[in-house]
Amino acid sequence: MSVRAGKIMSLAGIELANKSSKELGELFRISLENGMHGICFSPYEEGQEAGDLINEDQIRRRMAIIKPYTKWIRTFSCTDGNELIPRIAHEFGIKTLVGAWLGDDNEINKREIAGLIKLGNEGVVDIAAVGNEVMYRGDLEEEELLDFMQQVKSAIPSIPVGYVDAYYEFTDRPKVTELCDVILANCYPFWEGCPLEYSLLYMKEMFNQAVRAGNGKKVIITETGWPNLGTSFKGSHPTKENAIKYFINAQQWSNDDEIAMFYFSSFDESWKVGDEGDVGAYWGIWDKDENLKY
């Protein structure tokens, strides 16, 4: 048995409730060093926000930090410098789930779709994601989303194409689900007010609902995580210990049951407080200054 395999086995069945902060920190490091299937890549430095131009140096610096711990990364845009991320990831030997960000601006949407197709033709897209929670937000009509998805599927037919949204949207929107090659489901017990103690069971239920909707298609958890600071949401409390416990439980399940999971997120992003409140800034495994938090 390898050291890595031994570490995975050592985490099996661990009861976390009575662990000290020091013990939890040690278990977190073991879990992180065992490696993740995937992680959502946060390129924005302090003072930047979505839509700002990002550069190659900051991408390479952050890619080097996460490389030892993940096989895949997920990106969210194909413009404003984000198109560099999958190219650099492939240089680092990391696979890519590349997203085109769709919203209510049709010109931006066209640029994003063109960028995704270009990257696909370059060979740096392993899975293509057309839109992220655009149905949940109501930014597009369903037929508009289906048209964008079909454009991408036709242009890069050898690459699996999906759409990212909350797990239940794949039950509610069978036409979108049918067009997906792979089901890309966001699963957030935190945002549904679930107490930490029941969060892993709840995430499994979310995943299984997406599996049923997919009717045999592969389901990937494209986002899940737990913040360590900020305001509680119903029964969900953002604390350092809860964030560590959620990470350990999620990674153990991903390893044991071979669940393809992209953890949210790599680095803290202060700009997200505008959309999500104060917890929005604290979802990273590393802080905004690129220091490991736990």
Residue pairs with C-beta under 8 A, 6 or more apart in sequence:
1 9
4 33
4 34
4 35
7 30
7 33
7 34
8 34
8 252
8 255
10 30
11 27
11 30
11 31
11 34
11 248
11 252
12 252
12 256
14 27
14 248
14 252
16 24
16 27
16 245
16 248
16 249
17 197
19 27
21 240
21 241
24 241
24 244
24 245
24 248
24 294
25 244
25 294
27 244
27 248
28 244
28 247
28 248
28 294
29 294
31 247
31 248
31 251
31 252
32 69
32 247
32 251
32 285
33 68
33 69
34 251
34 255
35 68
35 69
35 70
35 71
36 69
36 70
36 71
36 251
36 254
36 261
36 263
37 70
37 71
37 72
37 254
37 259
37 260
37 261
37 262
38 70
38 71
38 72
38 73
38 74
38 95
38 97
38 260
38 261
38 262
38 263
39 66
39 69
39 70
39 72
39 73
39 74
39 262
39 263
39 264
39 265
39 266
39 285
40 73
40 74
40 76
40 222
40 223
40 262
40 263
40 264
40 265
40 266
41 62
41 63
41 66
41 73
41 74
41 75
41 85
41 89
41 265
41 266
42 62
42 265
42 266
42 267
42 268
42 269
42 284
43 54
43 58
43 59
43 62
43 81
43 82
43 85
44 50
44 52
44 54
44 269
44 271
45 58
45 288
46 270
46 288
46 289
48 54
48 271
49 271
49 274
50 76
50 77
50 101
50 271
51 80
52 80
53 80
53 81
54 80
54 81
54 82
54 84
55 81
56 81
56 84
56 88
59 81
59 84
59 85
59 88
60 88
61 290
62 266
62 267
62 290
63 73
63 85
63 88
63 89
63 92
63 94
64 92
65 266
65 286
65 290
66 73
66 266
67 92
67 93
67 94
70 94
71 94
71 95
72 94
72 95
72 96
72 97
72 126
72 260
72 262
73 85
73 89
73 94
73 95
73 96
73 97
73 262
73 266
74 96
74 97
74 98
74 99
74 129
74 222
74 223
74 262
75 82
75 85
75 86
75 96
75 97
75 98
75 99
76 82
76 99
76 101
76 132
77 99
77 100
77 101
77 112
77 115
78 98
78 99
78 100
78 101
78 111
78 112
78 114
78 115
78 116
78 118
78 119
79 101
79 108
79 111
79 112
79 115
83 115
83 118
83 119
85 96
85 98
86 96
86 98
86 119
86 124
86 125
87 119
87 122
87 124
89 95
89 96
89 124
90 96
90 123
90 124
95 126
96 124
96 125
96 126
96 127
97 126
97 127
97 128
97 129
97 184
97 220
97 222
97 262
98 116
98 119
98 120
98 124
98 125
98 126
98 127
98 128
98 129
99 116
99 128
99 129
99 130
99 131
99 132
99 164
100 109
100 112
100 113
100 115
100 116
100 128
100 129
100 130
100 131
100 148
100 152
101 108
101 112
101 131
101 132
102 109
102 112
102 113
102 130
102 131
102 132
102 134
102 139
102 140
102 145
102 148
103 109
103 134
103 137
103 139
103 140
104 139
104 140
109 148
113 130
113 148
113 151
113 152
116 125
116 128
116 130
116 152
117 151
117 152
117 155
117 156
119 125
120 128
120 152
120 155
120 156
120 159
121 155
121 156
125 156
125 159
126 159
127 159
127 160
127 161
127 162
127 182
127 184
127 220
128 152
128 156
128 159
128 160
128 161
128 162
129 161
129 162
129 163
129 164
129 184
129 222
130 145
130 148
130 149
130 152
130 161
130 162
130 163
131 140
131 145
131 148
131 149
131 163
131 164
131 165
132 164
132 165
133 164
133 165
133 166
133 186
134 140
134 145
134 165
135 142
135 145
135 165
135 169
135 173
135 176
136 165
136 166
136 169
140 148
142 173
142 175
142 176
145 163
145 176
146 175
146 176
146 179
149 161
149 163
149 176
149 179
149 180
150 179
152 161
153 161
153 179
153 181
160 181
160 182
161 180
161 181
161 182
162 180
162 181
162 182
162 183
162 184
162 220
163 176
163 179
163 180
163 184
164 184
164 185
164 186
164 222
164 223
165 176
165 184
165 185
165 186
166 185
166 186
166 187
166 188
167 185
167 186
167 187
167 206
167 207
167 209
167 210
168 206
168 209
169 176
170 176
170 177
170 180
170 183
170 185
170 209
170 210
170 213
170 214
171 177
171 209
171 210
171 212
171 213
174 213
177 183
177 213
177 214
177 215
177 217
180 214
180 217
181 217
182 217
182 218
182 219
182 220
183 210
183 211
183 213
183 214
183 217
183 218
183 219
183 220
184 220
184 222
185 206
185 207
185 210
185 219
185 220
185 221
185 222
186 221
186 222
186 223
186 224
187 203
187 206
187 207
187 210
187 221
187 223
187 224
188 223
188 224
188 225
189 198
189 199
189 202
189 203
189 206
189 224
189 236
190 199
190 225
190 226
190 227
190 233
190 236
190 238
190 246
191 233
191 236
192 202
192 234
192 236
193 233
193 234
193 235
193 236
194 202
194 235
194 236
195 235
195 236
195 237
196 226
196 236
196 237
196 242
196 245
196 246
199 226
199 236
199 246
199 249
200 246
200 249
200 250
200 253
203 221
203 224
203 250
203 253
204 253
207 219
207 221
207 259
210 219
211 219
218 260
219 260
220 260
220 261
220 262
221 259
221 260
221 261
221 262
222 262
223 262
223 264
224 250
224 261
224 262
224 263
224 264
225 246
225 247
225 263
225 264
225 265
225 283
226 236
226 238
226 242
226 243
226 246
226 247
226 283
227 238
227 243
227 279
227 280
227 282
227 283
228 238
228 239
228 240
228 242
228 243
228 282
228 293
228 294
229 238
229 239
229 240
229 278
229 279
229 281
229 282
230 238
230 277
230 278
230 279
230 280
230 281
230 282
231 238
231 277
231 278
231 279
232 238
233 279
238 279
238 282
240 293
240 294
243 293
243 294
244 294
247 263
247 285
247 294
250 261
250 263
251 261
251 263
253 259
254 260
254 261
263 285
264 283
265 283
265 284
265 285
266 284
266 285
266 286
267 284
267 285
267 286
267 287
267 288
267 290
268 281
268 282
268 283
268 284
268 286
268 287
268 288
268 293
269 280
269 281
269 283
269 284
269 288
270 281
270 288
271 281
272 280
272 281
272 283
273 280
273 281
274 280
281 288
284 293
285 292
285 293
285 294
286 292
286 293
287 293
